[in-house]
Amino acid sequence: MPQTLPDDLRDDVQALWDYHDMRHELRPADVGVGLGSHDLGVATCAAELFHAGMFPRVVFTGANAPTTVDRFPRGEAVHYREHALELGAPDDAILVEPKARNTGENITLARALLKSRDVEAESVVLISRPYQQRRAYATCKKLWPEVDVICASRPLPLDDYVESIGDVDRVINMLVGDTQRITVYAEHGFAIRQEIPSRVAEAYDRLVQAGFRERLL
């Protein structure tokens, strides 16, 4: 049965979805970094961008979170690599960082892996779930400030993304959780600060009141 957004929540969910899309214009970079998650579309996007000549190598980074251990029992980065290979990315263009358990570690451990392989990275394409773009950007600018960072995701409309995941509540909960983290992580020094427009803050509050609290800190 197709998963669709409830009409009474659509505008608020769309507001959060649009906020997290950084709308960066893609351009070639030294390396792609695919951030681990439950979404195999990250690896799909990374393979497509590699084939389009956007970068000569990609790092997949991620161990497991409680939300991914069943889906990716060998670890997020390992499964991402396997999927990229199936899509024709060459093995010698892929590096795997299998220990990161959060976005901060995704950034710092991927950076350390590149340094250990003597790979100079002055520019990076961060590839993530669509609603992780802003948090990934803010984290990277805090922890790797000298790098030129571009965010990318599969270019899916919200409804298509929900259907691809197959769980509308999960998508909304993750959107709400990532929106909260924009503020909380900046307060804790994990990321740079990002302005949250009032319409986004109000949409977030309504979704929390509607019960989407599963991914709140």
N, C-alpha and C positions, 0 to 999 in steps of 0.2 A: 504493500500500500504506500503510495507516494507521501512523503512528508511535506507539509505545507505550513506556512506561518499563519497563526490565527489572525483574523482581520483586526481585532482590537489591540494587538501587539505590534502589528506590522510597522507603523510609523516609528515607534520607539526603537525597535530592533534595527530598522534601516538607518536611523540616526547614528547608532553606535557603529554599525557596519561601515558607514561612510566616513566616520571620524577616524577609524583605525587604518583606512587606506591612505597611504602617504602620497599617492599619485606621482611617484617619481618617474621621470622619463628614463627609460633604459638606455644605457650606453655601455660599450665594452669596458671590462674591468680586469684586474689582474687575477682575480679568483672569485668563485662563487662559494658561499657558505650556506648549506642547507640545514636549517634548524630542526632538530628532532621534535616530533609530536605524534599524535594519533593519526595524522593526515598524510597518507601516502602521496597525495597530490603535490607535496613539497618536492619529493624526488622526481615526479613527473615534470614539474616546472623546471627543476634544475637540469634535467636531461634535455628538455626542449631548448633552454637558453644556451646550453653547451653546443648543441647542434646548430644553433643560430649564430655561433661565433662570439657570444657575449663574454666568455672567459675560457682560458685553456685548461683549467682544472677546477675541481670542486671538492670541498671538504664537507662530508656529512658528519654531523655531530649530535650525539645523544645516546644515553643509556636507556633507562626506562623510568617512567612515572607510574603511579597506580593506575592511571587511565590508559596506559599503553602496554603493560606487561603481557596481557592476554593476546593482544593483537600482534605485537612484535616480540615474541619470546626471546629472540636472540639479540634484542636491542634495536632501538630506533635507527641508529646510523647504519647498522649492518643490513637491516631490511631495506633501507633507502638505497644503499649501494646495490643490492641485488636487483631492485626494481630498475635502477638507472641502467644497469648492465642489460637487462631485458629490453630496454628501450634503445639500446645501441651505443651507449656511452662506453668508451674504451676503459678497460681496467686501469691502465697506467695514468689516466687522467683523474682518478678518484682517490682521495684520502679519507680514511675513516677515523674519527675521534669517538671512542665508545664509552666514555666515562661521564660526560656532562649530564647533570640532573636538573639544571635550570638554565634560563636564558643567559645569565651572567657567566656561568661555566661554559655554555656553548661558545660564547665570544672569547673568553680568556684561554680556554683549552684549544680551540681552533687556531687562535693566534700563536700559541706556543708550539703547536704541531707544525704550522707553516714555518716558523722560525727554525725548528729542529731539522727541517728538510731544506733549509737555505732558500726558501721561496720568498722573494720580495713581494710584499702586497701593499701597494700604496692606494689601491682602490678595490672595493669589495662589493659584490652584489649579495645582499642578505635575502635568502629565500625562505619564506615562512608561510604559515597559514595566513589567509587574507587579514583576519582580525588580530594578528600578532605583529603586523608591520610596525605600528607606532611604538609599541613597547620594545621591539627588537632594535629599532632605530635609536630610541632614547638610551637603551642599555649600551649599545655599541658606542655612541658618542661619549658616554661616561667612561667606559673601560678601554676604548681604543680610539681616543679622540683625534689622533693624527691621520687616520685613514679616511679616504673619501668613500662614503657609504651610500649605496642605492638599495632601496627595498623593492622586492618583487614577490609576486604570488601568482597562482593560476588566475587568469582574468575571467572569473565566473561572477555573474550576478548573484545576489543574495539567495534568491529562490533556487537557483541551480546548485549553489554550494550546499544548501540545506539538504536538497535531494541527494547530492553525492555522498554526504555523510550519513544520511538516513536516520537522523535523530534530531528533531527540531529543538527539543528541550536541551539537549547537550550543546548545540550551537549557541542558543540564547544564554545558557549558563556560562559558557566560555567567554562570550562577548562581555557579559556583565563582569566576570572576574577580571578580564584583561583591562577593562575600563577602570576598575578600582585600583589595579596595580599601577596604572599610570601615575596616580597621585601618591600612593603608599610607597612605591619603590623610590620615587624621587625624594620623598621625605627621609628615607633611610639611607640616601646616598648611593643607591644602586643604579640610578639612571638620572639623566638630565630632566629638568622640569619641562612639561608640555602644557600649554594652555588647553583648558577644557571649556568649550563654549557653553553658554547657559542652556541651550536646547539639548545638548548632549548630557549635561549633568541632570537635567530634569527627566530626560528619557531613562537614564540610569536609575534614578530614584524610583520612578514608576515601576520599572521591571523588578527592582529589589522588593518593592511592596507587593508585587504580584507573585512573589515567592521564588524568584530565580536567585537563590542564595548559595547554591551548591558549590560554586567555585570562589566564594568570598573568603578572604583571609580571616 
